[in-house]
Amino acid sequence: GVSGELCIGGRGLARGYLNKPEETEKRFTEDPFVPGERMYRTGDAVKWLEDGRLEYIGRIDQQVKIRGFRIELSEIEVQLTRLSEVQEAVVTDIEDAYGNKALCGYVVADEQLDTESLARKLAQTLPDYMVPAFWVQLDELPVTANGKVDRRALPQPDVEAQTAEYKAPRTETEQLLADIWQEVLGIDRIGISDNFFALGGDSIKGIQMASRLQQHGWKLEMKDLFQHPTIGEISAYVQWADDQPIDQNPVEGEVTLT
């Protein structure tokens, strides 16, 4: 059940890559299980099932780190292709308008897709940090001469066009949230339509934001932030801390926070 890299050894192992000594040295390494022998590192991530079969997960070199989370891009692609409106899909990492790493989904479909709807459907099966912040719809995916998806030929998304248009805070609560977000995220201007996680926020920064909010007499639960990641949406879920009573008799060993 534990994922790892698939390696191949034995009598049938090739000598290496023809006229590619650097690639040969990288892929054909010493076999740690059989002294004196070599093995081939495929770069494929797999896991062993209870019945002895190997289940292919994806390419190891397709793992990326977004907001502190290590993500297997193929897992997102699998969930995307399970959606009835999507024919093919590829996910890559890019830099957003703020210089932060973000996910971009490339999809092929017969009709024009509603990317917000795609994101909502993905959020039902994947954690928020695995839902692409940017999207590109293509007529077909670019492929290499051997038929594999050519990720280097994928077009760059229009990051600025897909970044939320600035909308100023309208209420005292929205202004307070905007001020705290700017402090925690280190961004000069944040509007009520900006997505906390697309701006580089993560669970740790979310806790910092909630702590600062509590200092002003308000409280926010993290689950609300994950479900409603913009100031415009989350302002309705912020409550006075005094609205919720503190448990005066908590179970020994537990800490009750409000």
C-alpha positions as CSV (number, residue, x, y, z in Angstrom):
1,G,0.0,0.0,0.0
2,V,3.0,2.3,0.3
3,S,4.0,4.2,-2.9
4,G,7.5,4.0,-4.2
5,E,9.6,4.1,-7.4
6,L,9.4,1.0,-9.7
7,C,12.9,-0.4,-10.3
8,I,13.8,-3.3,-12.6
9,G,16.7,-5.7,-12.3
10,G,17.7,-9.2,-13.4
11,R,19.2,-10.9,-16.4
12,G,17.0,-9.0,-18.9
13,L,18.3,-5.6,-17.9
14,A,19.7,-3.5,-20.7
15,R,23.3,-2.2,-20.6
16,G,22.1,1.4,-20.8
17,Y,21.0,4.2,-23.2
18,L,22.8,4.3,-26.5
19,N,25.3,7.2,-26.7
20,K,23.7,8.8,-23.6
21,P,26.2,8.2,-20.7
22,E,24.7,10.8,-18.4
23,E,21.2,9.4,-18.7
24,T,22.6,5.9,-18.3
25,E,24.4,6.9,-15.1
26,K,21.2,8.5,-13.8
27,R,18.8,5.6,-14.5
28,F,21.0,2.5,-14.2
29,T,22.2,2.5,-10.6
30,E,23.7,0.0,-8.2
31,D,21.2,-2.6,-7.0
32,P,21.0,-2.3,-3.1
33,F,19.4,-5.7,-2.9
34,V,21.9,-7.7,-5.0
35,P,25.5,-6.7,-4.5
36,G,27.4,-6.2,-7.7
37,E,24.3,-6.0,-9.9
38,R,22.5,-3.0,-11.4
39,M,18.9,-1.9,-11.6
40,Y,16.9,0.5,-13.8
41,R,15.0,3.3,-12.1
42,T,11.8,3.8,-14.2
43,G,10.7,7.1,-12.6
44,D,7.2,5.5,-12.2
45,A,5.4,5.7,-8.9
46,V,3.6,2.5,-8.0
47,K,2.2,0.7,-4.9
48,W,2.0,-3.0,-4.1
49,L,-1.5,-4.3,-3.6
50,E,-2.4,-7.1,-1.2
51,D,-2.9,-9.6,-4.1
52,G,0.6,-9.0,-5.4
53,R,-0.2,-6.7,-8.2
54,L,1.4,-3.3,-8.8
55,E,-0.8,-0.3,-9.2
56,Y,0.6,2.5,-11.3
57,I,0.2,5.9,-9.7
58,G,2.0,8.3,-12.0
59,R,5.4,9.8,-12.8
60,I,7.6,10.7,-9.8
61,D,8.9,13.8,-11.8
62,Q,5.2,15.0,-11.9
63,Q,5.2,15.6,-8.2
64,V,5.1,19.3,-7.2
65,K,5.0,21.2,-4.0
66,I,2.2,23.8,-3.7
67,R,1.6,25.8,-0.4
68,G,3.7,23.3,1.5
69,F,1.8,20.3,0.2
70,R,3.4,17.7,-2.1
71,I,1.0,16.9,-4.9
72,E,0.9,14.1,-7.4
73,L,-0.4,15.8,-10.5
74,S,-1.7,12.5,-12.0
75,E,-4.2,12.2,-9.1
76,I,-5.8,15.5,-10.2
77,E,-5.8,14.4,-13.8
78,V,-7.6,11.2,-13.0
79,Q,-10.3,13.0,-11.1
80,L,-10.7,15.5,-13.9
81,T,-11.1,12.8,-16.6
82,R,-13.8,11.1,-14.5
83,L,-16.0,14.2,-15.0
84,S,-18.4,13.5,-17.9
85,E,-17.8,16.9,-19.6
86,V,-14.0,16.4,-19.7
87,Q,-12.4,14.2,-22.5
88,E,-8.7,14.7,-21.6
89,A,-6.9,16.6,-18.9
90,V,-3.4,17.6,-17.9
91,V,-2.3,19.6,-14.8
92,T,0.9,21.5,-14.3
93,D,2.3,24.0,-11.9
94,I,2.8,27.7,-12.9
95,E,3.5,31.0,-11.2
96,D,0.5,33.2,-10.4
97,A,0.3,37.0,-10.6
98,Y,1.9,37.2,-7.2
99,G,4.9,35.0,-7.9
100,N,3.4,32.0,-6.0
101,K,3.3,28.5,-7.4
102,A,-0.2,27.5,-8.4
103,L,-1.9,24.7,-10.3
104,C,-3.2,25.1,-13.9
105,G,-5.6,22.6,-15.4
106,Y,-5.6,22.0,-19.2
107,V,-8.8,20.3,-20.4
108,V,-10.2,19.1,-23.7
109,A,-14.0,19.1,-24.2
110,D,-16.6,19.3,-26.9
111,E,-18.3,22.4,-25.4
112,Q,-17.2,25.5,-23.6
113,L,-16.6,24.5,-20.0
114,D,-17.6,26.4,-16.9
115,T,-14.3,26.3,-15.0
116,E,-15.9,27.4,-11.7
117,S,-18.2,24.4,-12.0
118,L,-15.2,22.1,-12.6
119,A,-13.4,23.5,-9.6
120,R,-16.5,22.9,-7.4
121,K,-16.8,19.3,-8.6
122,L,-13.1,18.6,-8.0
123,A,-13.5,20.0,-4.5
124,Q,-15.9,17.2,-3.7
125,T,-13.2,14.6,-4.2
126,L,-9.9,16.4,-3.7
127,P,-8.6,18.8,-0.9
128,D,-8.6,22.5,-1.8
129,Y,-4.9,22.7,-2.4
130,M,-5.3,20.1,-5.2
131,V,-7.9,22.1,-7.1
132,P,-6.3,24.2,-10.0
133,A,-6.6,27.9,-9.6
134,F,-6.2,28.5,-13.3
135,W,-7.6,26.8,-16.4
136,V,-7.0,26.5,-20.1
137,Q,-9.4,24.8,-22.5
138,L,-7.8,23.3,-25.6
139,D,-9.1,21.6,-28.8
140,E,-6.5,18.9,-28.2
141,L,-3.5,18.3,-26.0
142,P,0.0,18.7,-27.7
143,V,1.9,15.4,-28.0
144,T,5.4,14.4,-28.7
145,A,6.6,12.2,-31.6
146,N,6.0,9.1,-29.5
147,G,2.4,10.1,-28.6
148,K,3.0,11.3,-25.1
149,V,1.7,14.6,-23.8
150,D,4.2,17.4,-24.5
151,R,4.0,19.4,-21.3
152,R,6.5,21.9,-22.6
153,A,4.2,22.8,-25.5
154,L,1.2,23.6,-23.3
155,P,0.3,27.3,-23.6
156,Q,0.7,29.6,-20.6
157,P,-2.6,30.7,-19.0
158,D,-3.6,34.3,-19.0
159,V,-2.9,34.7,-15.3
160,E,-3.9,38.4,-15.1
161,A,-7.3,37.8,-16.8
162,Q,-8.1,34.9,-14.5
163,T,-7.1,36.7,-11.4
164,A,-10.1,38.2,-9.6
165,E,-10.8,41.9,-10.4
166,Y,-10.2,44.0,-7.4
167,K,-13.4,44.8,-5.4
168,A,-13.0,47.0,-2.4
169,P,-14.4,46.0,1.0
170,R,-18.0,47.2,1.6
171,T,-18.4,46.6,5.3
172,E,-16.4,47.0,8.5
173,T,-16.1,43.2,8.7
174,E,-14.8,42.9,5.1
175,Q,-12.3,45.7,5.8
176,L,-11.1,44.0,8.9
177,L,-10.6,40.8,7.0
178,A,-8.8,42.5,4.2
179,D,-6.4,44.2,6.6
180,I,-5.6,40.9,8.4
181,W,-5.2,39.1,5.1
182,Q,-2.8,41.8,3.8
183,E,-0.8,41.5,7.0
184,V,-0.6,37.6,7.0
185,L,-0.1,37.2,3.3
186,G,2.3,40.2,2.9
187,I,0.2,41.7,0.0
188,D,-0.5,45.4,-0.3
189,R,-4.0,45.2,-1.6
190,I,-6.6,42.5,-1.3
191,G,-10.2,42.7,-2.6
192,I,-13.2,40.8,-1.4
193,S,-13.2,38.5,-4.5
194,D,-9.6,37.4,-4.1
195,N,-9.1,33.7,-3.1
196,F,-7.1,33.2,0.1
197,F,-5.4,30.1,-1.1
198,A,-4.7,31.5,-4.6
199,L,-2.9,34.4,-2.9
200,G,-0.5,31.9,-1.3
201,G,-2.5,31.2,1.8
202,D,-2.3,27.8,3.5
203,S,-3.5,26.1,6.7
204,I,-0.8,27.7,8.8
205,K,-1.5,31.2,7.5
206,G,-5.2,30.5,8.0
207,I,-4.6,29.8,11.6
208,Q,-2.6,33.0,11.9
209,M,-5.4,34.9,10.3
210,A,-8.0,33.4,12.6
211,S,-5.8,34.2,15.6
212,R,-5.5,37.9,14.6
213,L,-9.3,37.9,14.0
214,Q,-9.9,36.6,17.5
215,Q,-7.8,39.5,18.9
216,H,-10.4,41.8,17.4
217,G,-13.2,40.0,19.1
218,W,-14.3,37.8,16.1
219,K,-13.9,34.1,15.5
220,L,-13.7,32.0,12.4
221,E,-13.5,28.2,12.0
222,M,-11.0,26.8,9.5
223,K,-13.6,24.7,7.8
224,D,-15.5,27.8,6.9
225,L,-12.4,29.3,5.3
226,F,-11.8,26.2,3.2
227,Q,-15.4,26.2,2.0
228,H,-15.6,30.0,1.4
229,P,-12.1,31.2,0.6
230,T,-12.9,34.8,-0.4
231,I,-13.6,37.8,1.9
232,G,-17.0,38.4,0.3
233,E,-18.0,34.8,1.1
234,I,-16.3,34.3,4.5
235,S,-17.6,37.6,6.0
236,A,-21.0,36.0,6.5
237,Y,-19.5,33.3,8.6
238,V,-17.4,35.4,10.9
239,Q,-19.1,35.7,14.3
240,W,-18.6,37.6,17.5
241,A,-16.5,35.4,19.8
242,D,-19.0,36.2,22.6
243,D,-21.8,34.5,20.6
244,Q,-20.5,31.0,21.4
245,P,-20.2,30.0,25.1
246,I,-16.9,28.6,26.4
247,D,-17.1,25.0,27.7
248,Q,-16.6,25.5,31.4
249,N,-16.0,21.8,32.1
250,P,-13.8,20.5,29.3
251,V,-12.7,16.8,29.4
252,E,-9.4,16.4,31.1
253,G,-6.5,16.4,28.6
254,E,-8.5,18.4,26.0
255,V,-8.1,22.1,25.1
256,T,-11.3,24.0,24.2
257,L,-10.7,27.0,21.9
258,T,-13.3,29.6,20.9
